[in-house]
Amino acid sequence: MQVLWSRCQPRVGALVRGGAYGSFADSIEQFLADNPEIAAYLGGRADDAVDSYHAFTLAIVALLAGACGVAGVLRARSEETTGGGDDPT
């Protein structure tokens, strides 16, 4: 059961994070509609603000994925150099 959870845990986290990002994007549009002064300061269009938010969150997700990949490669390298893991010989 622990192996199953360890494989599903990143997918569950991504699902929750995606839901949170999506619901917050809807809130940005409503916030700008309720506050025209802030909308005017940001350029006036709510669509541009939401698109910018989506681009920012995509960049953050890409950085997190890259960090996860680097950590995985470094862990594999560490196991190879220290002799960790199962060696069949």
C-alpha positions as CSV (number, residue, x, y, z in Angstrom):
1,M,0.0,0.0,0.0
2,Q,2.9,2.4,0.8
3,V,4.4,1.8,-2.7
4,L,1.0,2.7,-4.3
5,W,0.7,5.8,-2.3
6,S,4.3,6.9,-3.0
7,R,3.6,6.6,-6.7
8,C,0.2,8.4,-6.6
9,Q,1.2,11.2,-4.2
10,P,2.7,13.5,-6.8
11,R,-0.3,13.1,-9.1
12,V,-2.7,14.0,-6.2
13,G,-0.6,17.0,-5.4
14,A,-0.6,18.2,-9.0
15,L,-4.4,17.7,-9.1
16,V,-4.9,19.8,-6.0
17,R,-2.5,22.5,-7.1
18,G,-4.1,22.7,-10.5
19,G,-7.6,23.1,-8.9
20,A,-6.3,25.8,-6.6
21,Y,-4.6,27.7,-9.4
22,G,-7.7,27.5,-11.6
23,S,-10.0,28.7,-8.9
24,F,-7.7,31.6,-8.1
25,A,-7.7,32.7,-11.7
26,D,-11.4,33.0,-11.6
27,S,-11.0,35.1,-8.4
28,I,-8.6,37.4,-10.2
29,E,-11.1,38.2,-12.9
30,Q,-13.8,38.9,-10.3
31,F,-11.4,41.0,-8.2
32,L,-10.5,43.2,-11.1
33,A,-14.2,43.6,-12.0
34,D,-15.0,44.8,-8.4
35,N,-12.0,47.1,-8.2
36,P,-11.7,49.3,-11.4
37,E,-8.9,51.4,-9.9
38,I,-6.6,48.4,-9.7
39,A,-7.7,47.2,-13.1
40,A,-6.8,50.6,-14.6
41,Y,-3.4,50.5,-12.9
42,L,-2.8,47.0,-14.4
43,G,-3.7,48.1,-17.9
44,G,-7.5,47.8,-17.8
45,R,-8.1,44.3,-19.1
46,A,-8.8,41.4,-16.8
47,D,-8.0,38.8,-19.5
48,D,-4.4,40.1,-19.7
49,A,-4.1,39.8,-15.9
50,V,-5.4,36.3,-15.9
51,D,-3.1,35.3,-18.8
52,S,-0.1,36.8,-16.9
53,Y,-1.1,34.8,-13.8
54,H,-1.3,31.6,-15.8
55,A,2.1,32.2,-17.4
56,F,3.5,32.9,-13.9
57,T,2.1,29.7,-12.4
58,L,3.3,27.7,-15.4
59,A,6.8,29.0,-14.9
60,I,6.6,28.0,-11.2
61,V,5.4,24.5,-12.1
62,A,8.2,24.2,-14.6
63,L,10.8,25.2,-12.0
64,L,9.4,22.7,-9.6
65,A,9.5,19.9,-12.2
66,G,13.1,20.8,-13.1
67,A,14.1,20.8,-9.5
68,C,12.5,17.4,-9.1
69,G,14.4,16.1,-12.1
70,V,17.7,17.5,-10.9
71,A,17.1,16.0,-7.4
72,G,16.4,12.6,-9.0
73,V,19.6,12.6,-11.1
74,L,21.7,13.7,-8.2
75,R,20.2,11.0,-6.0
76,A,21.0,8.4,-8.7
77,R,24.5,9.7,-9.0
78,S,25.0,9.6,-5.3
79,E,23.9,6.0,-5.1
80,E,26.2,5.1,-8.0
81,T,29.3,6.8,-6.5
82,T,28.8,5.5,-2.9
83,G,27.9,2.0,-3.9
84,G,24.4,2.2,-2.6
85,G,21.6,0.2,-4.0
86,D,21.5,-3.4,-5.0
87,D,24.6,-4.6,-6.9
88,P,24.1,-8.0,-8.6
89,T,27.8,-8.8,-8.7
